[in-house]
Amino acid sequence: MKRSLYRRFIRSYFWFSFKQDPIAVTSFAIFFILIMLSIFAPLIAPYNPFDSGSIDIMDAELPPVWTGEGDSRFLLGTDIQGRDMTSTLLYGMRLSVMIGCGAVMLQAFLGVLIGLIAGYSGGKVDAVLMRMADVQLSFSTLMVAILISAIFQLAFGVSRYEEMAIPLLIVTIGLAEWPQYARTVRASVLGEKNKEYVEAARVIGLNPARIMLRHILPNTLSPVLVISTVQVANAVMSEAALSFLGLGMPVTKPSLGALINSGFEYIFSGSWWITLFPGIVLVIFVLVVNLLGDWLRDVLNPKLYKG
Amino acid sequence: MIDKAGILKVDNLVKHFDISGGLLEQLTFDQGRIRRKEVVVKAVNNVSFTIYPGEIFSVVGESGCGKSTLARTCIGLYPPNSGEVYYRGERIDNLSARKMLPFRSKMQMIFQDPYASLNPRMAVRQTLEEPVRFHKKNISDSEIKDRVAEVMLQVGVDPLWADRYPHEFSGGQRQRISIARALMVDPEFIIADEPISALDVSIQAQILNLLMDAREERGLTYMIITHDLSVVAHVSSRVAVMYLGNLCELATAEMVFESPGHPYTRALFSAIPKIGRKKADHIQIKGEVPTPINLPTGCVFHGRCIYAEDRCRNEIPALTEADTGSLIACHGIEEGRL
């Protein structure tokens, strides 16, 4: 009678509605390609843009191949330092996705934990934690990020900052947006905690941690999944915004945002490709993730479909 | 004095709920002054009774009279505001979670809504295994498997379905699984909170019979919360009648049906339709149940009682033994007026 996980998945409503929705399939295909390109960037990219030895400043600002003035070595042209745009783009996307996913994992961890505790404990604990979330939300992500990175740069110096940029950005964006998760999880915990299966677990004598993690958490995961997609898009955007402001990735290791920024100064002198290509990739990635999130929300919304 | 013979003894149990929210929500502006006002629902007031081993003790009353709160307070889901709960002579209402553990496997609870009482993300096997694994740490996997199969057979669910999820079962089957979960830890006392009221009439009898069979096989004691008077007549040995959080009559099932004492009990049990009875036999009570937030003074039933006198309006009647042997909380009965 035990059915394999694969067969359960194939026969599920989830898979069925995915197949029915061309937008979801297309979005997922593009998302998958972008993720694969990011993961395997070192294998696919023709050059290593982080290796300063291989860069020749004489190649700087070459336009894309099809404009006629380009160099056949550089498909999408080069940036102002002479790096191959294709490779820089792939590596940049890799960094952006890495920071985005890392930040969302941190947000989800903090937010789910705080939301669970607040919702399940109620009373003063709930009030204190949720007011913390409100205060946190009243600062914009950028403000928190600017504060943290400014303090860090002051404390450790700019050279150390370049090494630490990736974890620092993950922590910054992660800390700035956990209340989104905390609020959503708390709301669903409040709905679940008075249901009789939770009371049954309490009658058995299980401790609160176990009830929260084993009984309540699995029943609050669908909204978490939905906001995760939106939050990945948001985190990538935040990272791009921070890098654009010069508070994110350094020029030597540019993410999509840093690339857009570095090309921005040259856009009026004709080098449009340095900004345009990372911009397009960023927009496509964010759009695709948001479309997937929309679809996921529709599928997992218990009001539209009861599973 | 502690009554050793009782399996569960409840002494002057009081449970109030504060529904006024946080400090800011409690503040009201009244006649130029800010004052703090707490709104309290008095769900259970000074309830005392003892349940003896082997009994089927029913608690009846209309919706909102505090039956479910009483059940949940007895089993320790809610801490009482005052009063004591004893299990076989040991006080359990003030125990820490750790000290409460041995009692958790002796007392179990069956819930009303079979659609809410099983965790939708856990297969039946996981749901049933969890309490055993938790209470008997050194039990082997094969023993647990046997036990799950045994209990599932007993409640009438095919053990082959153990790996299915709750949504694959019907309401009656779910209630069986819910009963199985309670039986897994080998309890001796089960509190059933409206175990059949969410089910189809045809399924109700099956579940009731299942509960009675389980009682015979395992020597269980039940406390059944219900508003279904035919269930009361069918199974219970003693009946407690509740009105607005107060116990108004406690008697054997025959006594309650044959000669109910308390005016409320009379009205309640006259509401059971009987073949050949004229409509005039109904005792109609006027008005509506007052809110449990502002309890009436004196006897909680006085506003709707045709026998109410001044004493009823001012003095809360105590549960006293009537000539018939029933315990009744009514000044009229005590004075011999009724």
Interface residues (C-beta under 8 A of the other chain):
Chain A: M1 K2 A127 K195 E196 Y197 E199 A200 A201 R202 V203 I204 G205 L206 N207 H215 P218 N219 G307
Chain B: G22 R72 I75 G76 L77 A97 M100 L101 R104 S105 M107 Q108 M109 F111 Q112 D113 A116 S117 L118 N119 P120 R121 M122 E130 P131 F134 H135 L160 W161 D163 R164 H167 S178 R181 V185
